[in-house]
Amino acid sequence: MFSERRRLPVFEEKDFHDILQKVGLLKKIEAGKLFCSKCEIKITKENFGALYIPKGSEDVAVVCNRSDCLRLIAEDIEL
């Protein structure tokens, strides 16, 4: 068992910024105005979970890294 929690980045910091810039969310996260679409907690680079497009929408939404929020988006995405 691990005695401490380790962070394993999925992508580099520059990639994170580039992705948010491409979907039009970089300024929002930098201004502290980006919130989880499920629990409404403020999104930061530390608690970022996923980008997705909800059913019936063309807008990109974001969720935090809480397992409950990540689980809920599985119900919203169209495959």
C-alpha positions as CSV (number, residue, x, y, z in Angstrom):
1,M,0.0,0.0,0.0
2,F,1.3,3.5,-0.8
3,S,2.0,5.6,2.2
4,E,1.5,8.8,0.3
5,R,-0.5,9.9,-2.7
6,R,1.5,10.4,-5.9
7,R,0.5,12.5,-8.9
8,L,0.8,11.0,-12.3
9,P,0.2,13.7,-14.9
10,V,-1.8,12.6,-17.9
11,F,-0.4,15.4,-20.1
12,E,2.2,18.1,-19.7
13,E,1.3,21.6,-18.4
14,K,1.7,23.2,-21.8
15,D,-0.6,20.6,-23.3
16,F,-3.2,21.4,-20.6
17,H,-3.0,25.1,-21.5
18,D,-3.1,24.4,-25.3
19,I,-6.2,22.2,-24.9
20,L,-8.1,24.7,-22.8
21,Q,-7.1,27.5,-25.3
22,K,-8.5,25.4,-28.2
23,V,-11.8,24.9,-26.5
24,G,-12.1,28.5,-25.3
25,L,-11.8,27.7,-21.6
26,L,-8.3,29.0,-20.7
27,K,-9.3,32.5,-19.7
28,K,-12.1,31.1,-17.6
29,I,-9.8,28.8,-15.6
30,E,-7.2,31.5,-15.2
31,A,-9.8,33.9,-13.9
32,G,-11.2,31.3,-11.5
33,K,-14.5,31.3,-13.3
34,L,-14.6,27.7,-14.5
35,F,-16.8,25.3,-12.6
36,C,-17.6,21.6,-12.6
37,S,-20.8,21.0,-14.5
38,K,-21.9,18.4,-12.0
39,C,-21.0,19.6,-8.5
40,E,-20.2,23.3,-9.3
41,I,-16.8,23.3,-7.5
42,K,-14.3,25.7,-9.0
43,I,-12.0,23.9,-11.5
44,T,-8.3,24.3,-11.1
45,K,-5.4,22.5,-12.8
46,E,-5.1,20.4,-9.6
47,N,-8.7,19.1,-9.7
48,F,-9.4,19.1,-13.4
49,G,-11.2,15.9,-14.4
50,A,-12.4,15.8,-18.0
51,L,-13.8,17.8,-20.9
52,Y,-16.9,16.4,-22.6
53,I,-19.8,17.4,-24.7
54,P,-23.2,16.7,-23.0
55,K,-26.0,15.0,-25.0
56,G,-28.0,17.6,-26.9
57,S,-25.3,20.3,-26.7
58,E,-22.5,21.5,-28.9
59,D,-20.7,23.2,-26.0
60,V,-17.7,21.8,-24.2
61,A,-18.3,21.1,-20.5
62,V,-15.8,20.3,-17.8
63,V,-16.0,18.2,-14.6
64,C,-13.7,18.0,-11.6
65,N,-11.7,14.9,-10.7
66,R,-14.2,13.6,-8.1
67,S,-15.2,10.1,-9.0
68,D,-18.9,10.9,-8.6
69,C,-18.6,13.7,-11.2
70,L,-16.6,11.6,-13.6
71,R,-19.1,8.8,-13.3
72,L,-22.0,11.1,-14.0
73,I,-20.5,12.3,-17.3
74,A,-20.5,8.7,-18.6
75,E,-24.3,9.1,-18.6
76,D,-24.2,12.3,-20.5
77,I,-21.8,11.6,-23.4
78,E,-22.9,10.3,-26.7
79,L,-20.8,7.6,-28.3
